[in-house]
Amino acid sequence: MVHEPNNWGRFGPDDQRGTLNLLTPDVVLAALRAATTGEVLSLAMPIRGATSSPAPTTVPHLRGRPLPQHFMSVDGGDYAAGARPIGEGLCVADDALVVTPHGTTTHMDALCHMWSGDQVYNGHPAARVRSYGATRCGIEHVGGVVARGVLFDVPRRLGLDHLPADFRIPPELLEEIATPRPGDVAVIRTGWPLVWERSKEEYWSGQPGLSADAGRWLAAHDVSVVACDNAAIGGLNVRGLADEGLPDDLHLILLHRHGIHLIEMLWLEGLGAAGRTEFVFVAAPLRIEGGTGSPITPLAIL
């Protein structure tokens, strides 16, 4: 059963895009004015996969998640061993990449990713999420996201490098930094990825994140997307789980009830160092039909 308030039915009974519907052509054109220097920053973590080295474990990730696998079907070693070139003097390298995005790399959650009861966002039957993918609210409905990005650099506001693991960001603190407009992408910096280089065990000891009331505050301001450098938007405990009950679960508040897509595991240190609160945010997930999420490389245009 969905808890109120929510956006179910707001964009029509068949809607599968949620608050991305707020990104009308006029809103997108207005967002482009947030760029003033033309500098482009990537907000993505690297996808570092290998089948014969510990490379995938050197990038922040949640415990227990399948790590990326990157392998070559043909490479330079094959030709050195006598493989025939495809043409006179012409060789090619060909690779394959397997990525399960949730908890392992920078990614966007689809509206079918989490729900409670027997309905996903907007009342679509949860039974339509099948073993081969979701036939409702899959990631393919996102398209491209071009919006005004608003950076909420919470540790900088508090004079910290990163937030403590048990810190839950209240709405009052967000309000001190900025007030988002309808259609904005709210980008939340906790600084937590910095902990990974110091101690993987500390990184896994919990994570700071938004409080439930902060999520409701963002939803009330009609943001189109909530993006964060942590792994779950909300906070995590030492077991890698949220402590909140279903009414206060951030994924249920934002994805399930309000149709607000989530982007997790961003790298925001360059953007934070730039000192810009406002910028153009650009991202597009892979068009995976029925996907519950997709790796992405978000861009900030300053």
Phi, psi and chi 1 to 4 in degrees:
 res  aa     phi    psi   chi1   chi2   chi3   chi4
   1 MET       -  129.1 -178.0  178.4   69.4      -
   2 VAL   -75.2  142.2   68.2      -      -      -
   3 HIS   -93.7  148.2  -66.4  -93.0      -      -
   4 GLU   -90.4  157.9  -61.8  -64.7  -21.4      -
   5 PRO   -75.5  165.6   31.2  -35.4      -      -
   6 ASN  -156.8  173.6   63.6   76.6      -      -
   7 ASN  -105.6   14.0  -81.9  -29.1      -      -
   8 TRP   -62.5  127.6  -70.9   26.4      -      -
   9 GLY    85.0  -12.2      -      -      -      -
  10 ARG   -61.6  -38.7  176.7 -178.4  177.4 -175.5
  11 PHE  -106.3   21.9  -56.2  107.5      -      -
  12 GLY   104.5  155.0      -      -      -      -
  13 PRO   -67.7  -20.5   24.4  -34.4      -      -
  14 ASP  -101.4    5.0  -61.2  -37.6      -      -
  15 ASP   -60.7  138.2  175.5   53.0      -      -
  16 GLN  -131.2   14.2  -59.0 -178.9   63.9      -
  17 ARG  -117.7  -13.0  -58.8 -172.1   73.1 -120.8
  18 GLY    60.5 -138.6      -      -      -      -
  19 THR   -73.9   -2.7   51.4      -      -      -
  20 LEU   -62.7  -19.9  -68.0  175.6      -      -
  21 ASN   -62.9  -19.7  -73.9  -69.4      -      -
  22 LEU   -73.0  -15.2  -61.9  170.8      -      -
  23 LEU   -84.4   69.8  -66.8  175.2      -      -
  24 THR   -75.1  164.9   62.6      -      -      -
  25 PRO   -53.5  -39.4  -30.6   37.6      -      -
  26 ASP   -65.9  -39.1  -73.4  -15.4      -      -
  27 VAL   -67.6  -39.9  170.4      -      -      -
  28 VAL   -64.8  -44.7  170.9      -      -      -
  29 LEU   -62.2  -39.0  -71.7  174.5      -      -
  30 ALA   -65.3  -37.0      -      -      -      -
  31 ALA   -63.9  -34.2      -      -      -      -
  32 LEU   -62.5  -21.5  -64.5  178.0      -      -
  33 ARG   -71.1  -10.5  -66.8 -163.3  -72.0  -91.8
  34 ALA   -73.8  -15.4      -      -      -      -
  35 ALA   -85.2  130.9      -      -      -      -
  36 THR  -126.2  -26.3   58.1      -      -      -
  37 THR  -111.0  -20.3   69.1      -      -      -
  38 GLY    83.2    0.0      -      -      -      -
  39 GLU   -68.5  138.2 -178.0 -178.3    1.7      -
  40 VAL  -115.5  125.8  179.1      -      -      -
  41 LEU  -116.3  134.5  -61.6  177.8      -      -
  42 SER   -81.5  138.2  171.4      -      -      -
  43 LEU  -110.1   20.1  -52.5 -178.5      -      -
  44 ALA  -104.4  147.3      -      -      -      -
  45 MET   -74.8  154.5  -63.0  -83.9 -167.5      -
  46 PRO   -72.6  148.3   27.3  -34.6      -      -
  47 ILE   -96.1  108.2  -62.7  175.5      -      -
  48 ARG  -116.7   97.2 -167.5  173.8  -66.5  151.5
  49 GLY  -117.1  150.5      -      -      -      -
  50 ALA  -165.0  148.8      -      -      -      -
  51 THR   -96.9   -7.9   55.1      -      -      -
  52 SER  -131.2   21.8   58.8      -      -      -
  53 SER  -151.5  166.5   82.1      -      -      -
  54 PRO   -82.4   12.5   31.0  -36.0      -      -
  55 ALA   -48.5  -45.8      -      -      -      -
  56 PRO   -60.8  -25.8  -22.5   33.8      -      -
  57 THR   -80.6   -5.6   67.7      -      -      -
  58 THR   -90.6    2.1   63.8      -      -      -
  59 VAL  -111.6  139.8 -179.9      -      -      -
  60 PRO   -51.2  134.9  -28.1   35.6      -      -
  61 HIS  -159.4  163.8   60.9  -88.4      -      -
  62 LEU   -86.1  144.7  -69.4  180.0      -      -
  63 ARG   -62.5  144.9  -85.3  176.3  163.1  161.8
  64 GLY    83.5   -0.6      -      -      -      -
  65 ARG   -94.5  141.8  -55.4  -62.8  175.9   96.1
  66 PRO   -63.6  122.6  -19.0   31.8      -      -
  67 LEU   -81.2  159.2  -67.9  173.4      -      -
  68 PRO   -59.2  146.8  -23.7   33.7      -      -
  69 GLN  -123.9  125.9  -60.8  176.1   56.1      -
  70 HIS  -127.9  119.1 -174.1 -166.4      -      -
  71 PHE  -141.6  159.9   53.1   92.5      -      -
  72 MET  -104.0  134.0  -51.6  -64.6  -73.8      -
  73 SER   -84.9  -25.5   59.1      -      -      -
  74 VAL  -152.3  139.2   60.2      -      -      -
  75 ASP  -147.5 -175.2   60.0   26.5      -      -
  76 GLY   -60.8  -32.7      -      -      -      -
  77 GLY   -63.2  -33.0      -      -      -      -
  78 ASP   -62.8  -43.1  -65.9  -49.4      -      -
  79 TYR   -69.9  -36.2  -63.0  108.2      -      -
  80 ALA   -63.8  -28.3      -      -      -      -
  81 ALA   -87.4   -1.3      -      -      -      -
  82 GLY   115.3    5.4      -      -      -      -
  83 ALA   -61.4  143.3      -      -      -      -
  84 ARG   -80.0  126.5 -178.5  177.8  -62.3  177.1
  85 PRO   -59.7  155.0  -22.2   33.9      -      -
  86 ILE   -75.5  -14.9   60.2  174.6      -      -
  87 GLY  -158.3  172.6      -      -      -      -
  88 GLU   -60.2  110.9 -174.6  177.2   -7.2      -
  89 GLY    73.3    8.1      -      -      -      -
  90 LEU  -109.3  118.3  179.1   61.8      -      -
  91 CYS  -120.9  161.8  -59.0      -      -      -
  92 VAL  -143.6  143.4   62.1      -      -      -
  93 ALA  -105.4  139.4      -      -      -      -
  94 ASP  -137.3  128.9 -162.4   -3.3      -      -
  95 ASP  -127.9  170.5   57.8   -1.9      -      -
  96 ALA  -135.0  145.0      -      -      -      -
  97 LEU  -131.9  128.0 -178.7   66.7      -      -
  98 VAL  -115.0  120.3  178.5      -      -      -
  99 VAL  -132.7  127.4 -178.1      -      -      -
 100 THR  -103.4  106.7   54.0      -      -      -
 101 PRO   -68.7  -35.8   23.7  -32.9      -      -
 102 HIS   -65.1  117.0  -59.0  -69.6      -      -
 103 GLY    83.8    1.3      -      -      -      -
 104 THR  -123.4  -17.4   65.9      -      -      -
 105 THR  -161.3  172.7 -169.8      -      -      -
 106 THR   -62.6  125.0  -54.3      -      -      -
 107 HIS  -154.2  164.3   65.2  -79.7      -      -
 108 MET  -112.6  134.6  174.2 -179.3  -84.7      -
 109 ASP   -86.4  133.2  -72.0  -13.5      -      -
 110 ALA   -79.4  164.6      -      -      -      -
 111 LEU   -70.0  -12.4  -63.1 -176.9      -      -
 112 CYS   -91.5    4.3   61.9      -      -      -
 113 HIS   -70.4  -38.0  175.7   48.9      -      -
 114 MET  -144.2  146.2  -76.1 -174.6   70.7      -
 115 TRP  -158.5  172.4   67.2   89.2      -      -
 116 SER  -129.0  154.5   63.6      -      -      -
 117 GLY    74.0 -143.9      -      -      -      -
 118 ASP  -118.5   21.7   56.9    3.9      -      -
 119 GLN  -136.5  137.6  -65.4  173.8  -51.4      -
 120 VAL   -86.3 -172.7  -61.2      -      -      -
 121 TYR   -47.4  140.5  163.5   73.1      -      -
 122 ASN    69.0   14.4 -151.3   33.4      -      -
 123 GLY    85.2    7.9      -      -      -      -
 124 HIS   -67.1  140.0  -66.2  -70.1      -      -
 125 PRO   -62.7  129.1  -18.9   30.9      -      -
 126 ALA   -62.9  -22.4      -      -      -      -
 127 ALA   -65.1  -14.1      -      -      -      -
 128 ARG   -79.9   -4.2  -59.0  -57.1  -64.3  -90.7
 129 VAL   -87.8  104.6 -178.6      -      -      -
 130 ARG  -105.5  175.3  -54.5  -70.4  178.7   82.0
 131 SER   -65.4  -22.7   59.4      -      -      -
 132 TYR   -98.8    3.7   53.0   82.0      -      -
 133 GLY   133.3  172.0      -      -      -      -
 134 ALA   -91.4  128.6      -      -      -      -
 135 THR   -90.1    2.2   61.1      -      -      -
 136 ARG  -137.6  138.5  -66.3  -68.1 -176.8  -85.4
 137 CYS    63.4   28.2  -62.7      -      -      -
 138 GLY   -72.3  167.9      -      -      -      -
 139 ILE   -65.7  -19.5 -161.9   69.6      -      -
 140 GLU   -66.8  -14.5   74.7  -87.2   19.3      -
 141 HIS   -82.6   -7.2  -64.3  -73.4      -      -
 142 VAL   -71.1  -46.3  169.6      -      -      -
 143 GLY    70.3 -139.2      -      -      -      -
 144 GLY  -104.2  147.4      -      -      -      -
 145 VAL  -113.7  115.6  178.1      -      -      -
 146 VAL  -127.0  116.4  178.4      -      -      -
 147 ALA  -153.9  169.7      -      -      -      -
 148 ARG   -75.5  125.4 -172.5  179.0   80.0  129.9
 149 GLY   -93.5  140.7      -      -      -      -
 150 VAL  -124.5  117.8  179.0      -      -      -
 151 LEU   -88.6  122.5  176.5   63.5      -      -
 152 PHE  -102.0   89.7  -65.8   88.2      -      -
 153 ASP   -87.3   84.5 -165.2  -23.3      -      -
 154 VAL   -68.0  -46.6 -179.4      -      -      -
 155 PRO   -62.0  -37.7   14.0  -25.7      -      -
 156 ARG   -62.1  -38.9 -175.5  178.4  -62.6  -90.3
 157 ARG   -60.9  -33.9 -179.7   74.5  178.2 -175.8
 158 LEU   -94.8    1.2  -62.4  176.1      -      -
 159 GLY    74.5   31.2      -      -      -      -
 160 LEU  -119.5  156.9  -57.5  170.9      -      -
 161 ASP   -74.1  -40.3  -68.7  -29.0      -      -
 162 HIS  -151.7  160.4   62.4   80.1      -      -
 163 LEU   -77.5  152.0  -60.9  177.8      -      -
 164 PRO   -65.5  156.1  -17.8   30.0      -      -
 165 ALA   -58.7  -32.9      -      -      -      -
 166 ASP   -94.2   10.9   60.7   -5.6      -      -
 167 PHE   -81.2  130.0 -166.3   91.2      -      -
 168 ARG  -118.1  118.8  -57.6  -62.6  179.3 -101.3
 169 ILE   -71.8  121.3  -58.1  166.9      -      -
 170 PRO   -84.1  158.5   32.0  -34.8      -      -
 171 PRO   -62.8  -30.9   20.4  -31.3      -      -
 172 GLU   -61.1  -34.1  -64.7   80.0   11.6      -
 173 LEU   -72.1  -39.8 -169.5   49.1      -      -
 174 LEU   -61.5  -41.6  -63.6 -179.2      -      -
 175 GLU   -64.2  -30.6 -165.4  167.4   16.9      -
 176 GLU   -66.7  -27.0  -70.7  177.8   10.8      -
 177 ILE   -88.7  -47.6  -62.1  171.6      -      -
 178 ALA  -166.2  162.0      -      -      -      -
 179 THR  -118.7  112.5  -59.1      -      -      -
 180 PRO   -71.4  154.0   25.6  -31.9      -      -
 181 ARG  -100.6  159.8  -59.8 -165.2  -61.8 -111.7
 182 PRO   -54.7  132.4  -28.8   37.1      -      -
 183 GLY    92.6  -10.9      -      -      -      -
 184 ASP   -67.1  155.1  -76.6   -9.0      -      -
 185 VAL   -98.4  116.6  173.0      -      -      -
 186 ALA   -86.0  116.6      -      -      -      -
 187 VAL  -109.0  118.4  179.4      -      -      -
 188 ILE  -108.5  119.8  -43.5  -63.0      -      -
 189 ARG   -99.6  125.3  178.1  177.7  174.1  -95.8
 190 THR  -106.4  -19.8   69.1      -      -      -
 191 GLY    78.9    2.6      -      -      -      -
 192 TRP   -61.9  -32.4 -163.7 -114.1      -      -
 193 PRO   -58.0  -23.3  -28.3   37.3      -      -
 194 LEU   -62.1  -27.2  -65.4  173.9      -      -
 195 VAL   -67.8  -28.9  173.6      -      -      -
 196 TRP   -55.6  -44.9  178.3  -97.0      -      -
 197 GLU   -67.5  -27.6  -68.7  -58.9  -39.2      -
 198 ARG   -80.3  -42.3 -176.7  169.9   70.4 -133.1
 199 SER  -165.7  116.9  167.6      -      -      -
 200 LYS   -64.2  -37.7  -64.7  176.5  176.4   57.7
 201 GLU   -63.5  -38.2  -67.1  -56.9  -41.1      -
 202 GLU   -66.5  -40.2 -176.4 -179.7   -1.0      -
 203 TYR   -57.9  -38.4 -178.2   86.4      -      -
 204 TRP   -85.9    2.3  -72.3  -37.0      -      -
 205 SER   -80.6    0.6   68.9      -      -      -
 206 GLY   138.5  176.0      -      -      -      -
 207 GLN  -149.4  141.5  -68.2 -161.8   13.4      -
 208 PRO   -74.1  161.2   29.3  -34.5      -      -
 209 GLY  -175.2 -172.8      -      -      -      -
 210 LEU   -69.1  146.6  -67.6  175.4      -      -
 211 SER   -79.7  164.9   67.2      -      -      -
 212 ALA   -60.9  -40.4      -      -      -      -
 213 ASP   -67.1  -32.7  -75.7  -18.3      -      -
 214 ALA   -66.4  -38.8      -      -      -      -
 215 GLY   -61.8  -42.0      -      -      -      -
 216 ARG   -65.5  -37.0  -66.7 -172.8 -179.6   97.8
 217 TRP   -62.9  -44.1 -176.2   83.6      -      -
 218 LEU   -65.3  -41.0  -69.3  170.0      -      -
 219 ALA   -63.0  -38.6      -      -      -      -
 220 ALA   -65.7  -23.9      -      -      -      -
 221 HIS   -92.2    7.9  -77.8   82.0      -      -
 222 ASP    60.7   40.9  -95.0  -15.1      -      -
 223 VAL   -68.5  152.9  -61.1      -      -      -
 224 SER   -87.7  -29.9   60.2      -      -      -
 225 VAL  -146.8  146.1  174.5      -      -      -
 226 VAL  -115.8  125.2  174.8      -      -      -
 227 ALA  -125.3  143.6      -      -      -      -
 228 CYS  -148.2  156.8 -165.7      -      -      -
 229 ASP   -88.3   -0.2   61.0   -3.6      -      -
 230 ASN   -90.8 -173.5   69.2    2.6      -      -
 231 ALA   -98.2   -4.2      -      -      -      -
 232 ALA  -148.2   14.0      -      -      -      -
 233 ILE    65.6  -59.5  -55.5  -63.6      -      -
 234 GLY   -80.8 -179.0      -      -      -      -
 235 GLY   -82.7  160.9      -      -      -      -
 236 LEU  -124.6  151.0  -63.4  176.9      -      -
 237 ASN   -94.1 -174.1   59.1   30.1      -      -
 238 VAL   -65.1  -20.2   69.6      -      -      -
 239 ARG   -87.7    2.8  -65.0  177.8  -62.8  148.1
 240 GLY    76.9   22.0      -      -      -      -
 241 LEU  -121.2  158.9  -58.4  173.0      -      -
 242 ALA   -80.3  143.5      -      -      -      -
 243 ASP   -86.0  -17.0  -72.0  -38.4      -      -
 244 GLU   -73.0  149.4  -66.1   80.5    9.2      -
 245 GLY   -75.9  176.3      -      -      -      -
 246 LEU   -56.4  -40.9  -68.5 -174.7      -      -
 247 PRO   -61.5  -26.9  -24.8   35.6      -      -
 248 ASP  -109.5    8.5  -72.9  -24.6      -      -
 249 ASP   -69.3  127.5 -175.3  -83.6      -      -
 250 LEU   -63.9  -38.6  -96.1  -65.1      -      -
 251 HIS   -65.1  -36.9  -84.4   62.6      -      -
 252 LEU   -73.5  -38.6  -64.9 -177.0      -      -
 253 ILE   -60.8  -49.5  -69.6  171.2      -      -
 254 LEU   -87.9  -57.6  -63.0  169.7      -      -
 255 LEU   -66.9  -56.0  -80.5  177.5      -      -
 256 HIS   -74.8  -46.7 -174.3 -133.5      -      -
 257 ARG   -88.2  -37.9  -62.8  171.2 -152.6  155.7
 258 HIS  -107.4   -6.3  -70.9  -80.3      -      -
 259 GLY    66.3   34.5      -      -      -      -
 260 ILE  -101.5  115.7  -62.3  172.7      -      -
 261 HIS   -66.3  150.5  -74.3   76.7      -      -
 262 LEU  -117.6  142.0  -54.5  179.3      -      -
 263 ILE  -123.9  128.0  -61.8  175.3      -      -
 264 GLU  -124.6  160.2  -63.7  162.0  -30.0      -
 265 MET    62.9   44.9  -57.6 -171.9   74.2      -
 266 LEU   -76.2  161.0  -66.3  166.4      -      -
 267 TRP  -108.8  111.0  178.6 -103.9      -      -
 268 LEU  -115.4    9.6  -61.9  177.1      -      -
 269 GLU   -68.6  -39.3  -62.4  -47.3  -58.8      -
 270 GLY   -66.0  -41.7      -      -      -      -
 271 LEU   -65.9  -41.3 -178.0   59.4      -      -
 272 GLY   -63.0  -40.4      -      -      -      -
 273 ALA   -66.9  -26.4      -      -      -      -
 274 ALA   -70.6  -18.7      -      -      -      -
 275 GLY    71.0   23.1      -      -      -      -
 276 ARG  -102.4  128.0  -71.6  -79.8  -66.1  -88.9
 277 THR   -86.8  -30.5  -59.9      -      -      -
 278 GLU  -119.2  138.0  179.3 -177.6  -78.8      -
 279 PHE  -162.8  175.0   53.1   94.5      -      -
 280 VAL   -92.7  128.6  176.5      -      -      -
 281 PHE  -106.1  129.6 -178.6   95.1      -      -
 282 VAL  -131.7  132.3  179.1      -      -      -
 283 ALA  -159.0  151.1      -      -      -      -
 284 ALA  -148.4  123.0      -      -      -      -
 285 PRO   -76.2  161.9   29.1  -34.5      -      -
 286 LEU   -62.3  146.2  -60.5  175.4      -      -
 287 ARG   -85.0   69.1 -164.1  169.4  176.8  177.4
 288 ILE   -88.1  108.5  -55.1  167.6      -      -
 289 GLU   -64.3  122.0  -67.8 -166.9   -3.7      -
 290 GLY    79.2    9.7      -      -      -      -
 291 GLY   -72.0  141.7      -      -      -      -
 292 THR   -84.3   -5.6   64.6      -      -      -
 293 GLY  -179.0  176.0      -      -      -      -
 294 SER  -156.3  141.8  169.2      -      -      -
 295 PRO   -60.4  145.8  -15.2   28.2      -      -
 296 ILE  -143.0  160.5   60.4  170.2      -      -
 297 THR  -120.4   92.7  -62.7      -      -      -
 298 PRO   -70.9  148.6  -10.4   25.5      -      -
 299 LEU  -121.9  142.0  -57.9  175.5      -      -
 300 ALA  -111.7  121.9      -      -      -      -
 301 ILE  -103.1  114.9  -54.7  174.0      -      -
 302 LEU   -87.8      -  -53.2 -176.0      -      -
